[in-house]
Amino acid sequence: MSLSLLAACGTPTPKSVTPAVVPGYEGVEDEGFYIQPVDAELLTADRARAEVDYTADDAPGTIVVDTFARKLYLVQENGRAMRYAIAVGREGLSFRGNGVIGRKAKWPSWQPTANMIRTRPDLYAEYAGGRAGGLDNPLGARAMYLYRGGRDSMFRIHGTIQNETIGHATSAGCIRLFNQDAIDLYDRIDLGTRVKVRSLEESLAIEGPYMDDAWGRAVPETPENIAKKPQDEQMMVEQEAAAAAAAAKQAELDAKNAAKAEKKRLSACKRKGIDEADCPPLPELASADGASSNG
């Protein structure tokens, strides 16, 4: 029997499924902290770190940031680059132009800028005194500080404690990576590394047009993605409506159970001759009954 026939008679090949953990994004111990693995669902659509072809004319060793496609490249020799998915600043808040890496830090401390505190005191005022490095620090496992003209620009390339934001325009202006990617990039670069942020014209010429999908993530502006967005938005509306209906149903059930418990409590007190105003909670009544039976 031929090998092809044996294969045809064998167990059907299972459909490919997204692995629970993507290689390179496993949980990792680092400097005394444990970094959780990245959910595989967040690493679809080219969001996993990869070495790719690079056709732009940037010099090897340059970090190139595309805030429109939400990608970061570390340019290598021979037309190659390491590509990382990023989150960027909301419109009007992103770093623009060129800079250099003027400082690097592992598990950096963080302090919001005066402008951040002024514009969003509800988010940042309580951290005005700063926060030590750690798992609850918004700079994550690594920070690479962008300098311009020999001075700190106050913008950083850094890790994150919010993996779900990668691919979005949501930060206060800095460039976020998954912590695993921040560590990888940190280890590959030196102080003085040049950083270039692409203009819209450069992004369109090299990456093509991008758009936000229904979840606010940058995706190529293809006919398929354009058609899919309203479908996904409708699905999200339906999911939210279903969740709201389920929550309302649960609240109604909880209210009925609470009413039953209250009725039971008052009935128990009435049987014991306890005035309604002095009627204790059910657990106390049950404890009293238990003590009486034990006595």
CYANA upper distance limits for C-alpha pairs under 8 A (distance plus 0.5 A):
  1 MET  CA      5 LEU  CA      7.02
  1 MET  CA      6 LEU  CA      7.27
  2 SER  CA      6 LEU  CA      6.78
  3 LEU  CA      7 ALA  CA      6.61
  4 SER  CA      8 ALA  CA      6.72
  5 LEU  CA      9 CYS  CA      6.69
  6 LEU  CA     10 GLY  CA      6.63
  7 ALA  CA     11 THR  CA      8.44
  8 ALA  CA     12 PRO  CA      8.33
 18 THR  CA     40 ALA  CA      7.24
 18 THR  CA     41 GLU  CA      8.14
 19 PRO  CA     40 ALA  CA      7.17
 20 ALA  CA     39 ASP  CA      7.79
 20 ALA  CA     40 ALA  CA      6.44
 21 VAL  CA     25 TYR  CA      7.23
 21 VAL  CA     26 GLU  CA      6.60
 21 VAL  CA     37 PRO  CA      7.41
 21 VAL  CA     38 VAL  CA      7.61
 21 VAL  CA     39 ASP  CA      7.25
 21 VAL  CA     40 ALA  CA      6.20
 22 VAL  CA     26 GLU  CA      7.27
 22 VAL  CA     38 VAL  CA      8.19
 22 VAL  CA     40 ALA  CA      6.43
 22 VAL  CA     43 LEU  CA      8.31
 24 GLY  CA    180 GLN  CA      7.72
 25 TYR  CA     37 PRO  CA      5.99
 25 TYR  CA     38 VAL  CA      6.04
 25 TYR  CA    180 GLN  CA      6.53
 26 GLU  CA     36 GLN  CA      7.72
 26 GLU  CA     37 PRO  CA      4.90
 26 GLU  CA     38 VAL  CA      7.27
 27 GLY  CA     34 TYR  CA      7.50
 27 GLY  CA     35 ILE  CA      5.89
 27 GLY  CA     36 GLN  CA      5.03
 27 GLY  CA     37 PRO  CA      4.53
 27 GLY  CA     38 VAL  CA      8.11
 28 VAL  CA     34 TYR  CA      6.22
 28 VAL  CA     35 ILE  CA      5.73
 28 VAL  CA     36 GLN  CA      7.35
 28 VAL  CA     37 PRO  CA      7.92
 29 GLU  CA     33 PHE  CA      6.15
 29 GLU  CA     34 TYR  CA      4.97
 29 GLU  CA     35 ILE  CA      6.77
 30 ASP  CA     34 TYR  CA      6.67
 30 ASP  CA     35 ILE  CA      7.71
 33 PHE  CA    134 GLY  CA      7.81
 33 PHE  CA    135 LEU  CA      7.65
 35 ILE  CA    135 LEU  CA      8.27
 35 ILE  CA    179 ASN  CA      7.99
 38 VAL  CA     42 LEU  CA      7.67
 38 VAL  CA     43 LEU  CA      8.30
 38 VAL  CA    163 ASN  CA      7.63
 38 VAL  CA    178 PHE  CA      8.25
 39 ASP  CA     43 LEU  CA      7.70
 40 ALA  CA     44 THR  CA      7.65
 42 LEU  CA     47 ARG  CA      7.83
 42 LEU  CA    163 ASN  CA      8.15
 42 LEU  CA    164 GLU  CA      7.23
 43 LEU  CA     47 ARG  CA      5.27
 43 LEU  CA     48 ALA  CA      5.59
 44 THR  CA     48 ALA  CA      7.53
 45 ALA  CA    219 VAL  CA      8.37
 46 ASP  CA     85 ALA  CA      8.19
 47 ARG  CA     84 TYR  CA      7.29
 47 ARG  CA     85 ALA  CA      5.45
 47 ARG  CA    167 GLY  CA      8.20
 48 ALA  CA     84 TYR  CA      7.24
 48 ALA  CA     85 ALA  CA      7.31
 49 ARG  CA     82 MET  CA      7.57
 49 ARG  CA     83 ARG  CA      6.12
 49 ARG  CA     84 TYR  CA      5.37
 49 ARG  CA     85 ALA  CA      7.55
 49 ARG  CA    181 ASP  CA      7.47
 50 ALA  CA     82 MET  CA      6.19
 50 ALA  CA     83 ARG  CA      5.90
 50 ALA  CA     84 TYR  CA      7.56
 51 GLU  CA     80 ARG  CA      7.30
 51 GLU  CA     81 ALA  CA      6.06
 51 GLU  CA     82 MET  CA      4.88
 51 GLU  CA     83 ARG  CA      6.59
 52 VAL  CA     80 ARG  CA      6.16
 52 VAL  CA     81 ALA  CA      5.97
 52 VAL  CA     82 MET  CA      6.72
 52 VAL  CA     83 ARG  CA      7.19
 53 ASP  CA     79 GLY  CA      6.38
 53 ASP  CA     80 ARG  CA      5.08
 53 ASP  CA     81 ALA  CA      6.80
 54 TYR  CA     75 VAL  CA      7.97
 54 TYR  CA     79 GLY  CA      5.50
 54 TYR  CA     80 ARG  CA      5.36
 54 TYR  CA     81 ALA  CA      6.23
 55 THR  CA     79 GLY  CA      6.68
 55 THR  CA     80 ARG  CA      8.46
 55 THR  CA    206 ILE  CA      8.40
 56 ALA  CA    206 ILE  CA      7.60
 58 ASP  CA     62 THR  CA      7.27
 58 ASP  CA     75 VAL  CA      7.57
 59 ALA  CA     75 VAL  CA      7.29
 59 ALA  CA     76 GLN  CA      8.43
 60 PRO  CA     74 LEU  CA      8.23
 60 PRO  CA     75 VAL  CA      5.22
 60 PRO  CA     76 GLN  CA      5.09
 60 PRO  CA     77 GLU  CA      6.06
 61 GLY  CA     74 LEU  CA      6.85
 61 GLY  CA     75 VAL  CA      5.84
 61 GLY  CA     76 GLN  CA      6.51
 61 GLY  CA    189 ILE  CA      8.13
 61 GLY  CA    193 THR  CA      7.32
 61 GLY  CA    194 ARG  CA      7.97
 62 THR  CA     74 LEU  CA      6.35
 62 THR  CA     75 VAL  CA      5.93
 62 THR  CA    193 THR  CA      6.85
 62 THR  CA    194 ARG  CA      5.65
 62 THR  CA    195 VAL  CA      6.45
 62 THR  CA    196 LYS  CA      7.81
 63 ILE  CA     72 LEU  CA      7.49
 63 ILE  CA     73 TYR  CA      6.15
 63 ILE  CA     74 LEU  CA      5.11
 63 ILE  CA     75 VAL  CA      6.90
 63 ILE  CA    193 THR  CA      7.77
 63 ILE  CA    194 ARG  CA      6.69
 63 ILE  CA    195 VAL  CA      5.19
 63 ILE  CA    196 LYS  CA      6.71
 64 VAL  CA     72 LEU  CA      6.20
 64 VAL  CA     73 TYR  CA      5.53
 64 VAL  CA     74 LEU  CA      6.89
 64 VAL  CA     75 VAL  CA      7.91
 64 VAL  CA    195 VAL  CA      6.42
 64 VAL  CA    196 LYS  CA      5.37
 64 VAL  CA    197 VAL  CA      6.33
 64 VAL  CA    198 ARG  CA      7.55
 65 VAL  CA     70 ARG  CA      8.09
 65 VAL  CA     71 LYS  CA      6.65
 65 VAL  CA     72 LEU  CA      4.99
 65 VAL  CA     73 TYR  CA      6.91
 65 VAL  CA    195 VAL  CA      7.98
 65 VAL  CA    196 LYS  CA      6.65
 65 VAL  CA    197 VAL  CA      5.17
 65 VAL  CA    198 ARG  CA      6.67
 66 ASP  CA     70 ARG  CA      5.96
 66 ASP  CA     71 LYS  CA      5.75
 66 ASP  CA     72 LEU  CA      6.60
 66 ASP  CA    197 VAL  CA      6.56
 66 ASP  CA    198 ARG  CA      5.87
 66 ASP  CA    199 SER  CA      8.36
 66 ASP  CA    203 SER  CA      7.02
 67 THR  CA     71 LYS  CA      7.21
 67 THR  CA     88 VAL  CA      6.63
 67 THR  CA     94 SER  CA      8.42
 67 THR  CA    197 VAL  CA      7.95
 67 THR  CA    198 ARG  CA      7.90
 68 PHE  CA    200 LEU  CA      7.53
 68 PHE  CA    203 SER  CA      7.30
 68 PHE  CA    210 TYR  CA      7.16
 68 PHE  CA    218 ALA  CA      8.01
 69 ALA  CA    203 SER  CA      7.80
 69 ALA  CA    207 GLU  CA      7.57
 69 ALA  CA    209 PRO  CA      8.45
 69 ALA  CA    210 TYR  CA      6.36
 69 ALA  CA    218 ALA  CA      6.49
 69 ALA  CA    219 VAL  CA      7.69
 69 ALA  CA    220 PRO  CA      8.24
 70 ARG  CA     85 ALA  CA      6.73
 70 ARG  CA     86 ILE  CA      5.83
 70 ARG  CA     87 ALA  CA      6.77
 70 ARG  CA     88 VAL  CA      7.31
 70 ARG  CA    167 GLY  CA      6.34
 70 ARG  CA    168 HIS  CA      7.92
 70 ARG  CA    218 ALA  CA      6.99
 71 LYS  CA     83 ARG  CA      7.28
 71 LYS  CA     84 TYR  CA      6.21
 71 LYS  CA     85 ALA  CA      5.27
 71 LYS  CA     86 ILE  CA      5.97
 72 LEU  CA     83 ARG  CA      6.26
 72 LEU  CA     84 TYR  CA      5.60
 72 LEU  CA     85 ALA  CA      6.82
 72 LEU  CA     86 ILE  CA      7.07
 73 TYR  CA     81 ALA  CA      6.49
 73 TYR  CA     82 MET  CA      5.97
 73 TYR  CA     83 ARG  CA      5.11
 73 TYR  CA     84 TYR  CA      6.84
 74 LEU  CA     81 ALA  CA      5.90
 74 LEU  CA     82 MET  CA      5.60
 74 LEU  CA     83 ARG  CA      7.17
 74 LEU  CA    185 LEU  CA      8.42
 75 VAL  CA     79 GLY  CA      8.45
 75 VAL  CA     80 ARG  CA      6.92
 75 VAL  CA     81 ALA  CA      4.83
 75 VAL  CA     82 MET  CA      7.08
 76 GLN  CA     80 ARG  CA      5.67
 76 GLN  CA     81 ALA  CA      5.38
 76 GLN  CA     82 MET  CA      7.86
 77 GLU  CA     81 ALA  CA      8.25
 84 TYR  CA    177 LEU  CA      7.91
 84 TYR  CA    181 ASP  CA      7.41
 85 ALA  CA    166 ILE  CA      7.09
 85 ALA  CA    167 GLY  CA      6.81
 85 ALA  CA    177 LEU  CA      7.07
 85 ALA  CA    178 PHE  CA      8.46
 86 ILE  CA    166 ILE  CA      5.68
 86 ILE  CA    167 GLY  CA      6.02
 86 ILE  CA    168 HIS  CA      8.15
 86 ILE  CA    175 ILE  CA      6.91
 86 ILE  CA    176 ARG  CA      5.83
 86 ILE  CA    177 LEU  CA      5.46
 86 ILE  CA    178 PHE  CA      8.16
 87 ALA  CA    165 THR  CA      6.66
 87 ALA  CA    166 ILE  CA      4.98
 87 ALA  CA    167 GLY  CA      5.50
 87 ALA  CA    168 HIS  CA      5.51
 87 ALA  CA    169 ALA  CA      6.23
 87 ALA  CA    170 THR  CA      7.30
 87 ALA  CA    171 SER  CA      7.42
 87 ALA  CA    175 ILE  CA      6.31
 87 ALA  CA    176 ARG  CA      5.47
 87 ALA  CA    177 LEU  CA      7.18
 88 VAL  CA     94 SER  CA      7.12
 88 VAL  CA    167 GLY  CA      8.34
 88 VAL  CA    168 HIS  CA      7.07
 88 VAL  CA    169 ALA  CA      5.27
 88 VAL  CA    170 THR  CA      6.74
 88 VAL  CA    171 SER  CA      6.22
 88 VAL  CA    173 GLY  CA      6.72
 88 VAL  CA    174 CYS  CA      6.64
 88 VAL  CA    175 ILE  CA      5.46
 88 VAL  CA    176 ARG  CA      7.02
 89 GLY  CA     93 LEU  CA      5.68
 89 GLY  CA     94 SER  CA      5.19
 89 GLY  CA    169 ALA  CA      5.79
 89 GLY  CA    170 THR  CA      5.97
 89 GLY  CA    171 SER  CA      4.87
 89 GLY  CA    172 ALA  CA      5.71
 89 GLY  CA    173 GLY  CA      4.19
 89 GLY  CA    174 CYS  CA      6.41
 89 GLY  CA    175 ILE  CA      7.54
 90 ARG  CA     94 SER  CA      7.32
 90 ARG  CA    169 ALA  CA      5.43
 90 ARG  CA    170 THR  CA      5.54
 90 ARG  CA    171 SER  CA      6.47
 90 ARG  CA    172 ALA  CA      7.09
 90 ARG  CA    173 GLY  CA      7.07
 91 GLU  CA    169 ALA  CA      7.92
 93 LEU  CA    172 ALA  CA      6.83
 93 LEU  CA    173 GLY  CA      5.12
 94 SER  CA    172 ALA  CA      8.28
 94 SER  CA    173 GLY  CA      4.90
 94 SER  CA    174 CYS  CA      7.10
 95 PHE  CA    155 PHE  CA      7.15
 95 PHE  CA    173 GLY  CA      7.05
 95 PHE  CA    174 CYS  CA      7.66
 95 PHE  CA    197 VAL  CA      7.96
 96 ARG  CA    197 VAL  CA      6.24
 96 ARG  CA    198 ARG  CA      8.40
 97 GLY  CA    196 LYS  CA      6.60
 97 GLY  CA    197 VAL  CA      5.78
 97 GLY  CA    198 ARG  CA      7.79
 97 GLY  CA    199 SER  CA      8.40
 98 ASN  CA    148 ARG  CA      7.92
 98 ASN  CA    194 ARG  CA      7.93
 98 ASN  CA    195 VAL  CA      6.10
 98 ASN  CA    196 LYS  CA      5.05
 98 ASN  CA    197 VAL  CA      6.68
 99 GLY  CA    146 LEU  CA      6.53
 99 GLY  CA    147 TYR  CA      6.02
 99 GLY  CA    148 ARG  CA      5.40
 99 GLY  CA    149 GLY  CA      8.41
 99 GLY  CA    194 ARG  CA      6.53
 99 GLY  CA    195 VAL  CA      5.56
 99 GLY  CA    196 LYS  CA      7.06
100 VAL  CA    146 LEU  CA      6.13
100 VAL  CA    147 TYR  CA      5.81
100 VAL  CA    148 ARG  CA      7.02
100 VAL  CA    191 LEU  CA      8.26
100 VAL  CA    192 GLY  CA      5.86
100 VAL  CA    193 THR  CA      5.88
100 VAL  CA    194 ARG  CA      4.93
100 VAL  CA    195 VAL  CA      5.78
101 ILE  CA    144 MET  CA      6.67
101 ILE  CA    145 TYR  CA      6.01
101 ILE  CA    146 LEU  CA      5.47
101 ILE  CA    147 TYR  CA      6.54
101 ILE  CA    190 ASP  CA      8.15
101 ILE  CA    191 LEU  CA      5.87
101 ILE  CA    192 GLY  CA      5.59
101 ILE  CA    193 THR  CA      5.79
101 ILE  CA    194 ARG  CA      7.11
101 ILE  CA    195 VAL  CA      7.63
102 GLY  CA    144 MET  CA      8.10
102 GLY  CA    145 TYR  CA      6.21
102 GLY  CA    146 LEU  CA      6.48
102 GLY  CA    147 TYR  CA      5.81
102 GLY  CA    150 GLY  CA      8.32
102 GLY  CA    152 ASP  CA      7.95
102 GLY  CA    191 LEU  CA      6.22
102 GLY  CA    192 GLY  CA      6.47
103 ARG  CA    144 MET  CA      6.44
103 ARG  CA    145 TYR  CA      5.57
103 ARG  CA    146 LEU  CA      8.03
103 ARG  CA    191 LEU  CA      6.83
104 LYS  CA    142 ARG  CA      8.07
104 LYS  CA    143 ALA  CA      6.33
104 LYS  CA    144 MET  CA      5.11
104 LYS  CA    145 TYR  CA      6.70
104 LYS  CA    186 TYR  CA      8.12
104 LYS  CA    191 LEU  CA      7.76
105 ALA  CA    142 ARG  CA      6.32
105 ALA  CA    143 ALA  CA      5.81
105 ALA  CA    144 MET  CA      7.12
106 LYS  CA    141 ALA  CA      6.45
106 LYS  CA    142 ARG  CA      5.16
106 LYS  CA    143 ALA  CA      7.10
107 TRP  CA    133 GLY  CA      5.28
107 TRP  CA    134 GLY  CA      6.53
107 TRP  CA    139 LEU  CA      8.05
107 TRP  CA    140 GLY  CA      6.80
107 TRP  CA    141 ALA  CA      5.02
107 TRP  CA    142 ARG  CA      5.88
107 TRP  CA    143 ALA  CA      7.95
108 PRO  CA    132 ALA  CA      7.61
108 PRO  CA    133 GLY  CA      5.29
108 PRO  CA    134 GLY  CA      8.30
108 PRO  CA    139 LEU  CA      7.20
108 PRO  CA    140 GLY  CA      8.00
108 PRO  CA    141 ALA  CA      7.70
108 PRO  CA    142 ARG  CA      7.00
108 PRO  CA    143 ALA  CA      6.91
109 SER  CA    130 GLY  CA      7.61
109 SER  CA    131 ARG  CA      6.14
109 SER  CA    132 ALA  CA      4.92
109 SER  CA    133 GLY  CA      4.88
109 SER  CA    134 GLY  CA      8.49
109 SER  CA    137 ASN  CA      7.76
109 SER  CA    139 LEU  CA      8.14
110 TRP  CA    130 GLY  CA      6.02
110 TRP  CA    131 ARG  CA      5.73
110 TRP  CA    132 ALA  CA      7.03
110 TRP  CA    133 GLY  CA      7.57
110 TRP  CA    137 ASN  CA      7.38
110 TRP  CA    138 PRO  CA      7.88
110 TRP  CA    139 LEU  CA      7.23
111 GLN  CA    127 TYR  CA      7.13
111 GLN  CA    128 ALA  CA      6.79
111 GLN  CA    129 GLY  CA      7.19
111 GLN  CA    130 GLY  CA      4.60
111 GLN  CA    131 ARG  CA      6.75
112 PRO  CA    116 MET  CA      6.47
112 PRO  CA    117 ILE  CA      7.08
112 PRO  CA    124 TYR  CA      6.90
112 PRO  CA    127 TYR  CA      7.34
112 PRO  CA    128 ALA  CA      6.72
112 PRO  CA    130 GLY  CA      7.58
113 THR  CA    117 ILE  CA      6.91
113 THR  CA    154 MET  CA      8.42
114 ALA  CA    118 ARG  CA      6.58
115 ASN  CA    119 THR  CA      6.54
116 MET  CA    120 ARG  CA      6.29
116 MET  CA    121 PRO  CA      7.89
116 MET  CA    124 TYR  CA      7.18
116 MET  CA    172 ALA  CA      8.03
117 ILE  CA    121 PRO  CA      5.24
117 ILE  CA    123 LEU  CA      8.14
117 ILE  CA    124 TYR  CA      5.67
117 ILE  CA    125 ALA  CA      5.85
117 ILE  CA    128 ALA  CA      7.85
120 ARG  CA    124 TYR  CA      6.72
120 ARG  CA    125 ALA  CA      8.19
121 PRO  CA    125 ALA  CA      5.17
121 PRO  CA    126 GLU  CA      8.45
124 TYR  CA    128 ALA  CA      7.17
127 TYR  CA    131 ARG  CA      7.05
131 ARG  CA    137 ASN  CA      7.22
132 ALA  CA    137 ASN  CA      7.49
133 GLY  CA    137 ASN  CA      6.16
133 GLY  CA    139 LEU  CA      8.41
133 GLY  CA    140 GLY  CA      8.15
134 GLY  CA    140 GLY  CA      7.55
134 GLY  CA    141 ALA  CA      7.96
135 LEU  CA    140 GLY  CA      7.15
135 LEU  CA    141 ALA  CA      8.32
135 LEU  CA    161 ILE  CA      7.48
136 ASP  CA    140 GLY  CA      8.19
136 ASP  CA    161 ILE  CA      7.22
137 ASN  CA    161 ILE  CA      7.60
138 PRO  CA    159 GLY  CA      8.12
138 PRO  CA    160 THR  CA      6.11
138 PRO  CA    161 ILE  CA      6.27
139 LEU  CA    143 ALA  CA      6.91
139 LEU  CA    158 HIS  CA      5.97
139 LEU  CA    159 GLY  CA      5.86
139 LEU  CA    160 THR  CA      6.07
139 LEU  CA    161 ILE  CA      8.03
140 GLY  CA    158 HIS  CA      7.05
140 GLY  CA    159 GLY  CA      4.74
140 GLY  CA    160 THR  CA      5.00
140 GLY  CA    161 ILE  CA      6.31
140 GLY  CA    179 ASN  CA      6.74
141 ALA  CA    158 HIS  CA      8.03
141 ALA  CA    159 GLY  CA      6.06
141 ALA  CA    160 THR  CA      7.99
141 ALA  CA    179 ASN  CA      6.21
141 ALA  CA    182 ALA  CA      7.59
141 ALA  CA    183 ILE  CA      7.45
142 ARG  CA    158 HIS  CA      6.00
142 ARG  CA    159 GLY  CA      6.13
142 ARG  CA    179 ASN  CA      7.76
142 ARG  CA    182 ALA  CA      6.32
142 ARG  CA    183 ILE  CA      6.64
142 ARG  CA    186 TYR  CA      7.49
143 ALA  CA    156 ARG  CA      6.88
143 ALA  CA    157 ILE  CA      6.27
143 ALA  CA    158 HIS  CA      4.73
143 ALA  CA    159 GLY  CA      7.20
143 ALA  CA    182 ALA  CA      8.05
143 ALA  CA    186 TYR  CA      8.35
144 MET  CA    156 ARG  CA      6.11
144 MET  CA    157 ILE  CA      5.58
144 MET  CA    158 HIS  CA      6.63
144 MET  CA    186 TYR  CA      7.74
145 TYR  CA    152 ASP  CA      7.64
145 TYR  CA    153 SER  CA      8.43
145 TYR  CA    154 MET  CA      7.94
145 TYR  CA    155 PHE  CA      6.98
145 TYR  CA    156 ARG  CA      5.12
145 TYR  CA    157 ILE  CA      6.99
146 LEU  CA    152 ASP  CA      6.75
146 LEU  CA    153 SER  CA      6.34
146 LEU  CA    154 MET  CA      7.53
146 LEU  CA    155 PHE  CA      6.12
146 LEU  CA    156 ARG  CA      6.02
146 LEU  CA    157 ILE  CA      7.92
146 LEU  CA    195 VAL  CA      8.38
147 TYR  CA    151 ARG  CA      5.73
147 TYR  CA    152 ASP  CA      4.96
147 TYR  CA    153 SER  CA      5.68
147 TYR  CA    154 MET  CA      8.39
148 ARG  CA    152 ASP  CA      7.02
148 ARG  CA    153 SER  CA      6.59
155 PHE  CA    173 GLY  CA      7.31
155 PHE  CA    174 CYS  CA      5.71
155 PHE  CA    175 ILE  CA      8.31
156 ARG  CA    174 CYS  CA      5.65
156 ARG  CA    175 ILE  CA      6.71
157 ILE  CA    174 CYS  CA      6.65
157 ILE  CA    175 ILE  CA      5.17
157 ILE  CA    176 ARG  CA      6.42
157 ILE  CA    177 LEU  CA      8.03
157 ILE  CA    182 ALA  CA      8.43
158 HIS  CA    174 CYS  CA      8.08
158 HIS  CA    175 ILE  CA      6.81
158 HIS  CA    176 ARG  CA      5.61
158 HIS  CA    177 LEU  CA      6.59
158 HIS  CA    179 ASN  CA      8.34
158 HIS  CA    182 ALA  CA      6.54
159 GLY  CA    176 ARG  CA      5.94
159 GLY  CA    177 LEU  CA      5.36
159 GLY  CA    178 PHE  CA      6.01
159 GLY  CA    179 ASN  CA      4.98
159 GLY  CA    180 GLN  CA      8.40
159 GLY  CA    181 ASP  CA      8.08
159 GLY  CA    182 ALA  CA      5.71
159 GLY  CA    183 ILE  CA      8.46
160 THR  CA    176 ARG  CA      6.53
160 THR  CA    177 LEU  CA      6.75
160 THR  CA    178 PHE  CA      6.45
160 THR  CA    179 ASN  CA      6.46
161 ILE  CA    179 ASN  CA      8.33
162 GLN  CA    166 ILE  CA      8.34
163 ASN  CA    178 PHE  CA      6.57
165 THR  CA    169 ALA  CA      8.44
165 THR  CA    170 THR  CA      7.45
166 ILE  CA    176 ARG  CA      7.53
166 ILE  CA    177 LEU  CA      7.19
166 ILE  CA    178 PHE  CA      7.71
166 ILE  CA    217 ARG  CA      8.32
167 GLY  CA    216 GLY  CA      8.32
167 GLY  CA    217 ARG  CA      5.32
167 GLY  CA    218 ALA  CA      6.17
168 HIS  CA    216 GLY  CA      6.28
168 HIS  CA    217 ARG  CA      5.27
168 HIS  CA    218 ALA  CA      6.94
169 ALA  CA    216 GLY  CA      8.15
169 ALA  CA    217 ARG  CA      8.28
171 SER  CA    175 ILE  CA      8.17
171 SER  CA    176 ARG  CA      8.38
177 LEU  CA    181 ASP  CA      6.42
177 LEU  CA    182 ALA  CA      6.13
178 PHE  CA    182 ALA  CA      6.67
179 ASN  CA    183 ILE  CA      6.70
180 GLN  CA    184 ASP  CA      6.82
181 ASP  CA    185 LEU  CA      6.56
182 ALA  CA    186 TYR  CA      6.43
183 ILE  CA    187 ASP  CA      6.70
184 ASP  CA    188 ARG  CA      7.04
185 LEU  CA    189 ILE  CA      7.00
186 TYR  CA    190 ASP  CA      8.47
189 ILE  CA    193 THR  CA      7.03
198 ARG  CA    202 GLU  CA      6.25
198 ARG  CA    203 SER  CA      6.60
199 SER  CA    203 SER  CA      6.70
200 LEU  CA    204 LEU  CA      6.63
201 GLU  CA    205 ALA  CA      6.71
202 GLU  CA    206 ILE  CA      6.64
203 SER  CA    207 GLU  CA      5.89
203 SER  CA    208 GLY  CA      7.05
203 SER  CA    209 PRO  CA      8.18
204 LEU  CA    208 GLY  CA      4.77
204 LEU  CA    209 PRO  CA      5.87
208 GLY  CA    220 PRO  CA      7.82
208 GLY  CA    221 GLU  CA      8.42
209 PRO  CA    220 PRO  CA      6.66
209 PRO  CA    221 GLU  CA      5.98
210 TYR  CA    218 ALA  CA      6.72
210 TYR  CA    219 VAL  CA      6.00
210 TYR  CA    220 PRO  CA      4.86
210 TYR  CA    221 GLU  CA      5.18
211 MET  CA    217 ARG  CA      8.43
211 MET  CA    218 ALA  CA      6.00
211 MET  CA    219 VAL  CA      6.03
211 MET  CA    220 PRO  CA      6.63
211 MET  CA    221 GLU  CA      5.77
212 ASP  CA    216 GLY  CA      5.36
212 ASP  CA    217 ARG  CA      5.59
212 ASP  CA    218 ALA  CA      5.13
212 ASP  CA    219 VAL  CA      6.59
213 ASP  CA    217 ARG  CA      5.92
213 ASP  CA    218 ALA  CA      6.91
213 ASP  CA    219 VAL  CA      6.91
213 ASP  CA    225 ASN  CA      7.82
213 ASP  CA    229 LYS  CA      6.16
214 ALA  CA    229 LYS  CA      5.80
214 ALA  CA    230 PRO  CA      7.80
214 ALA  CA    232 ASP  CA      6.43
214 ALA  CA    233 GLU  CA      5.95
219 VAL  CA    225 ASN  CA      8.00
220 PRO  CA    225 ASN  CA      7.73
221 GLU  CA    225 ASN  CA      6.72
221 GLU  CA    226 ILE  CA      7.01
222 THR  CA    226 ILE  CA      6.60
223 PRO  CA    227 ALA  CA      6.57
224 GLU  CA    228 LYS  CA      6.52
225 ASN  CA    229 LYS  CA      6.57
226 ILE  CA    230 PRO  CA      8.26
227 ALA  CA    231 GLN  CA      7.73
228 LYS  CA    232 ASP  CA      6.63
229 LYS  CA    233 GLU  CA      6.60
230 PRO  CA    234 GLN  CA      6.56
231 GLN  CA    235 MET  CA      6.71
232 ASP  CA    236 MET  CA      6.62
233 GLU  CA    237 VAL  CA      6.77
234 GLN  CA    238 GLU  CA      6.73
235 MET  CA    239 GLN  CA      6.58
236 MET  CA    240 GLU  CA      6.55
237 VAL  CA    241 ALA  CA      6.59
238 GLU  CA    242 ALA  CA      6.55
239 GLN  CA    243 ALA  CA      6.56
240 GLU  CA    244 ALA  CA      6.54
241 ALA  CA    245 ALA  CA      6.59
242 ALA  CA    246 ALA  CA      6.61
243 ALA  CA    247 ALA  CA      6.59
244 ALA  CA    248 ALA  CA      6.59
245 ALA  CA    249 LYS  CA      6.60
246 ALA  CA    250 GLN  CA      6.62
247 ALA  CA    251 ALA  CA      6.56
248 ALA  CA    252 GLU  CA      6.65
249 LYS  CA    253 LEU  CA      6.71
250 GLN  CA    254 ASP  CA      6.53
251 ALA  CA    255 ALA  CA      6.60
252 GLU  CA    256 LYS  CA      6.78
253 LEU  CA    257 ASN  CA      6.68
254 ASP  CA    258 ALA  CA      6.54
255 ALA  CA    259 ALA  CA      6.62
256 LYS  CA    260 LYS  CA      6.70
257 ASN  CA    261 ALA  CA      6.62
258 ALA  CA    262 GLU  CA      6.60
259 ALA  CA    263 LYS  CA      6.63
260 LYS  CA    264 LYS  CA      6.61
261 ALA  CA    265 ARG  CA      6.61
261 ALA  CA    282 LEU  CA      8.40
262 GLU  CA    266 LEU  CA      6.73
263 LYS  CA    267 SER  CA      6.58
264 LYS  CA    268 ALA  CA      6.61
265 ARG  CA    269 CYS  CA      6.81
265 ARG  CA    279 CYS  CA      8.12
265 ARG  CA    280 PRO  CA      8.46
265 ARG  CA    281 PRO  CA      7.39
265 ARG  CA    282 LEU  CA      6.09
266 LEU  CA    270 LYS  CA      6.58
266 LEU  CA    276 GLU  CA      7.13
266 LEU  CA    279 CYS  CA      7.44
267 SER  CA    271 ARG  CA      6.75
268 ALA  CA    272 LYS  CA      6.88
268 ALA  CA    285 LEU  CA      8.32
269 CYS  CA    273 GLY  CA      6.55
269 CYS  CA    274 ILE  CA      5.38
269 CYS  CA    275 ASP  CA      7.51
269 CYS  CA    276 GLU  CA      7.47
269 CYS  CA    279 CYS  CA      6.36
270 LYS  CA    274 ILE  CA      6.25
270 LYS  CA    275 ASP  CA      7.57
270 LYS  CA    276 GLU  CA      7.94
274 ILE  CA    278 ASP  CA      7.06
274 ILE  CA    279 CYS  CA      6.58
275 ASP  CA    279 CYS  CA      6.64
280 PRO  CA    284 GLU  CA      6.73
280 PRO  CA    285 LEU  CA      7.08
281 PRO  CA    285 LEU  CA      7.03
282 LEU  CA    286 ALA  CA      6.58
283 PRO  CA    287 SER  CA      6.61
284 GLU  CA    288 ALA  CA      6.59
285 LEU  CA    289 ASP  CA      6.70
286 ALA  CA    290 GLY  CA      6.66
287 SER  CA    291 ALA  CA      6.64
288 ALA  CA    292 SER  CA      6.68
289 ASP  CA    293 SER  CA      6.74
290 GLY  CA    294 ASN  CA      6.62
291 ALA  CA    295 GLY  CA      6.54
